[in-house]
């Protein structure tokens, strides 16, 4: 049975302030429902995300600001930082971890700058909402093997698909250079590249 992560609940002290913050980031407002002064549910969704975020009144017993380590995946960490800064989120500088695997809690073992080889999963930045709930952006360009079912290739947004097509175009240019001729079957080659990249399989040559 599939079990898909649908919602993350974030504890906030001021619902309207949180709503302004998250929608100000460009997150889609899905719902703002109340049955009275003591119960209100606001749902927002980050661009391209299949999972949403809920906050409100009486939706969690957690202390405001206690949610930490909430991760958002992006394909370009530096472009994402520029957008967050432009939207007033006050993101950290891009960093990678001294251990090189994931990242330590808080600011321990942070090394300034993206991953030296710009390896997928290796570059991060952080920001907080007005209550102090902590978010981390992680750059993922190629998934680990087995993380994606190749029969279910999909893209979260037009931007993600466009980025994937650009990578495929660059790789296909190298492929044609090796062939020494134009490849008339380029649509099949592109499709194979996109599926393999998402599945974390060896890329075509």
C-alpha positions in Angstrom: 0.0 0.0 0.0 1.4 3.4 -1.0 1.8 5.9 1.9 2.4 9.4 0.6 3.4 12.2 2.8 0.6 14.7 2.5 0.8 17.4 5.2 3.4 18.8 7.6 1.9 20.7 10.6 3.9 23.8 11.6 3.3 25.4 15.0 2.8 29.2 14.9 1.8 31.9 17.4 0.3 34.4 14.9 -1.7 32.7 12.1 -2.1 35.8 10.0 1.6 36.7 10.3 2.5 33.1 9.2 0.0 33.2 6.4 1.5 36.5 5.1 5.1 35.1 5.4 4.5 31.8 3.5 2.3 33.3 0.8 4.9 36.0 0.5 7.3 33.3 -0.5 5.1 32.4 -3.4 3.5 29.3 -1.7 0.0 28.6 -2.9 -2.8 29.3 -0.4 -5.0 26.2 -0.5 -7.4 26.8 2.4 -8.1 29.2 5.2 -11.0 27.7 7.2 -12.4 28.4 10.7 -15.2 27.1 12.7 -14.9 29.7 15.4 -12.3 31.8 17.2 -10.7 28.7 18.8 -10.2 26.6 15.6 -8.6 27.7 12.3 -6.8 25.8 9.6 -4.6 27.4 7.0 -3.0 25.2 4.3 -0.2 26.3 1.9 1.9 24.4 -0.6 5.4 25.2 -1.7 5.8 25.6 -5.5 6.0 22.1 -7.2 5.5 20.2 -3.9 3.1 17.3 -3.7 3.0 17.8 0.1 1.5 20.8 1.9 2.0 22.7 5.1 -0.8 23.4 7.7 -0.8 25.9 10.6 -3.5 27.6 12.5 -5.3 27.7 15.8 -5.6 24.5 17.8 -4.1 22.3 15.1 -1.1 21.2 17.2 0.1 21.1 20.7 3.7 21.8 19.7 5.2 25.1 20.9 5.4 27.8 18.2 8.8 27.7 16.5 9.6 24.1 17.6 9.5 22.6 14.1 13.1 22.2 12.9 14.8 20.5 10.0 11.9 20.8 7.5 13.5 20.1 4.1 12.6 21.5 0.7 14.3 20.2 -2.4 15.5 22.5 -5.2 17.5 22.0 -8.4 19.6 25.2 -8.1 20.5 26.2 -4.6 22.0 29.6 -5.5 19.0 30.6 -7.6 16.7 29.5 -4.8 18.6 31.6 -2.3 18.3 34.7 -4.5 14.5 34.2 -4.7 14.2 33.7 -1.0 16.2 36.8 -0.3 14.1 38.8 -2.8 11.0 37.7 -1.0 12.3 38.7 2.4 13.0 35.3 4.0 16.5 36.2 5.1 18.2 32.9 4.1 21.6 31.8 5.3 24.5 31.6 2.9 24.8 28.4 0.9 26.8 25.7 2.8 27.9 22.1 2.8 28.7 19.8 5.6 32.2 19.0 6.8 31.2 15.3 6.9 29.9 15.4 3.4 26.9 13.0 3.9 23.9 15.0 5.1 24.3 17.9 7.5 24.7 18.2 11.2 22.0 19.7 13.4 21.9 23.5 13.8 25.0 25.2 12.5 27.5 22.5 13.6 30.1 21.5 10.9 28.8 24.0 8.3 31.4 24.9 5.6 30.7 28.0 3.6 29.8 27.5 -0.1 28.2 24.8 -2.1 29.5 21.2 -2.2 33.0 21.4 -3.8 32.0 19.1 -6.6 28.4 20.4 -6.6 27.4 16.9 -5.8 23.7 16.1 -5.7 22.3 16.2 -2.1 25.4 18.1 -0.9 24.5 21.8 -0.9 22.2 23.5 1.6 20.9 26.7 3.0 18.5 27.5 5.9 15.9 30.0 6.8 13.2 30.4 9.5 9.7 31.7 9.6 8.7 34.5 12.0 8.2 32.0 14.9 11.6 30.4 14.3 10.4 27.2 12.6 13.5 26.1 10.7 13.6 25.2 7.1 16.5 23.7 5.1 16.8 23.8 1.3 18.8 21.0 -0.2 20.0 20.9 -3.8 19.2 17.6 -5.6 20.0 17.3 -9.3 20.3 13.5 -9.7 18.4 11.0 -7.5 20.1 8.1 -5.8 19.4 4.7 -7.5 16.0 3.3 -6.5 14.6 6.6 -5.2 12.3 7.0 -8.2 10.3 4.4 -10.1 11.3 4.8 -13.8 7.8 3.8 -14.9 6.4 6.9 -13.0 8.6 9.6 -14.4 7.1 13.0 -13.5 8.3 16.5 -12.8 7.0 18.8 -10.0 7.0 21.9 -12.1 7.7 23.4 -15.6 10.9 24.8 -14.2 12.1 21.3 -13.1 11.2 19.8 -16.5 13.0 22.7 -18.3 16.1 22.2 -16.2 16.1 18.5 -17.0 15.7 19.2 -20.7 18.7 21.5 -20.6 20.8 18.8 -18.9 19.7 16.3 -21.5 20.4 18.8 -24.4 24.0 19.3 -23.1 24.6 15.6 -22.7 23.1 14.9 -26.2 25.4 17.5 -27.7 28.3 15.5 -26.4 26.7 12.3 -27.7 26.4 13.8 -31.2 30.0 15.0 -31.0 31.1 11.4 -30.3 28.9 10.2 -33.2 30.3 12.8 -35.5 26.8 13.3 -37.0 23.3 14.4 -36.1 21.3 11.9 -34.2 17.9 11.5 -35.9 16.6 9.5 -32.9 17.2 12.3 -30.5 13.6 12.2 -29.0 14.2 8.6 -27.9 17.6 9.6 -26.5 16.2 12.5 -24.6 13.4 10.4 -23.1 15.8 7.7 -22.1 18.1 10.3 -20.4 15.2 11.9 -18.5 13.9 8.6 -17.2 17.3 7.3 -16.2 18.3 10.6 -14.5 15.1 10.6 -12.4 15.6 6.9 -11.5 19.2 7.4 -10.5 20.4 4.9 -13.2 23.5 5.1 -15.3 23.0 7.9 -17.9 23.1 7.0 -21.6 26.2 7.7 -23.7 
